[in-house]
Structure formats: C-alpha cells, structure tokens
Amino acid sequence: MARPRFFIDQPHVHQVFAADTDAFLRSDSEAYRHIVQVLRLGAGKSVELVQRGVWVTWLCTITSIDDEQVTLRVIEALESRELPFQTTLVLGFSKGDTNEKVVRQATELGVKRIIPVLLERSISRPDAKRAKTKVERLRKIAASAAQQAHRSDLPVIEDLQSFAATVQMVEGLEADLIVVPWEEEGDHPLSACIKNTDLDSSSQATHVVVVIGPEGGISLDEITALRDIGARSVSLGPTILRVDTAACTALAIVHDVLLQERAPERIVTSLEGGTETGA
C-alpha cells in the first residue's frame, strides 16, 4: 500500500525541511486533520510531504502526535516521477459534476495546466461569483487527486475564461502541438497526428495542448479560430464520447505516444494504489 502523501505550505525559513531534522504539522492544517482524524496514523508510521512552491517531496516518520501538532522526523528527499513533457487541457465548461470528474482524472494522468473556458455550446454559464467558487473547488479536487496519484506538483487551474481570452492564452503558450478532438473529424486519428508531428519527446519543454468541447461540442466558428492559431482537429474514434471520457482518452493517447517514443529504460510507471487524502 502506498504511503499517504500531503501537500503542505512551505515552512518559514528557519523551518525549511532537511534530512535528519524534525518537521511539524499544526493542528489547524489539513494534513494534521487527515493524519489524526481520517487515517488515524500513529507514531512510527511513514508519510510523504510535498512542499508547495519548492515542490520537493520528503519521506517522513511520525514521532509523536498531540493536540497541537504532529511531529515528524525527516528521513530523505524522494525522487520526482513526473512526466518528461507538458500537457495543457483546455476544458469546455460543462454542467453537473463533469468538470470535477475531468479535473480529477486529468490530474491523475499528469496534466500540467487546465484552462476552463465558456464555449458557444456550454450549457453551464455561471456568473463571476459562482464561477470563482466553482474554480476554487476544482483546485481543491486537483490537490486531492495529485496527492492520491503521488504527484510531486499540482496542475495550474486557471480562472474561467472566455473563448477569445483562451485563444490568446493558448497562442501565448507557444506549444509544440495543439489538438482538438472533434466529432466531425473522422479521418485524422489523434495518435497518428502526434506521430506525424516532429516533437522532441525527450525534452521537458515539449508541450502539447488538448482542447475538449462541452456537452454540445465545439462549433465550426470555434474550430476555425483554433485552426487559425495552428490547432489541428483530430478524431478519437467513430463514436460520440462524453466530455470526461473524451478528455481522459485524449490525454492518455498523447501521454502514451510520447512515452513510447522515449528510451524504454527512462520510462517509469506505477500501478500503486492508495487511500485518497483531502486537499
């Protein structure tokens, strides 16, 4: 069973983690609550702590627990196992819990950035206040999923964007490839598109953007605007997929093709499970 992993704020300068020193989790922190109240861990149990901002993962052993704090002994820094390239997901804002499902699963798959966007056919169109609340929840879900997936970083979840702002944002990313799964694109499979593109999959700077429409799909005008900045429309197969299915399928294909192009000895995979921890 995988060790629980928690994302924590970077301590003050005099408390920066180092091997063979003590670390402390205060009782008002989420990590304390999950260790003590949810997982009910005790002295001698091991956990992993990721410092936000510096993104270093430390193996720690709990030495004591009281009403004020959890005290841990820092053992060693752990090697990061992140994807050797970057993917950004542009997500057409959808109704119900679809956005939450996509953010959770995309985070588990290793996406680096998620840009939620209101498209022409988006049914859910929250006002500014509700949009802020929804995005904050998506960020908490991403943190929870990153912990469960044993990531050493968190994806950036942007504020809800207009389509025009998103086009400018995506163009500014200067990605190596922008792909748009589109139900009307039947003859250009995503996998073939990636393989036929000259990408340096060995470079950490390699960046692929995936654009997924909402329930009603992406309009022709939106496809045209995306093509104008270099996007390629692709197919995910002959059937119509739900938003969450399409997003995860597209990301999985991108990651799989890029990983296959790397030297086998540099590919590290993990099938570890674990108890999900909260943000």
URNORLIN-V274463 format. One record per backbone hydrogen bond with DSSP energy under -0.5 kcal/mol. NH is the residue of the N-H (numbers start at 1). CO is the residue of the C=O. If there is no record, write none. Layout:
NH&CO  NH&CO
//
This chain:
2&273  6&48  8&6  8&50  15&12  16&13  20&74  21&18  23&72  25&70  26&24  27&68  29&26  33&29  34&30  35&31  36&32  37&33  38&33  39&34  41&35  44&62  45&42  47&60  48&4  49&58  50&6  51&49  51&56  52&8  52&50  54&52  55&51  56&51  57&78  58&49  59&76  60&47  60&58  61&73  62&45  63&71  64&71  66&69  70&25  71&64  71&69  72&23  73&61  74&21  74&72  75&59  75&73  76&59  78&57  86&206  88&208  89&113  90&88  90&210  91&89  91&115  92&90  92&212  93&117  98&95  101&97  102&98  103&99  104&100  105&101  106&102  107&103  108&104  109&105  110&106  110&107  111&106  112&87  113&87  114&156  115&89  116&114  117&91  118&161  119&117  122&119  125&123  131&127  132&128  133&129  134&130  135&131  136&132  137&133  138&134  139&135  140&136  141&137  142&138  143&139  144&140  145&141  146&142  147&143  148&144  149&145  150&147  151&146  156&112  157&155  158&114  158&156  161&116  163&118  166&162  167&163  168&164  169&165  170&166  171&167  172&168  173&169  173&170  174&170  174&171  175&170  176&207  177&207  179&209  180&232  181&211  182&234  185&182  186&184  190&235  193&189  194&190  195&191  196&192  197&194  199&197  201&199  203&200  206&203  208&86  209&177  210&88  211&179  212&90  212&210  216&121  217&214  223&219  224&220  225&221  226&222  227&223  228&224  229&225  229&226  230&227  231&226  232&178  234&180  235&188  241&239  246&242  247&243  248&244  249&245  250&246  251&247  252&248  253&249  254&250  255&251  256&252  257&253  258&254  259&255  260&256  261&257  262&259  266&263  267&264  268&266  269&267
//
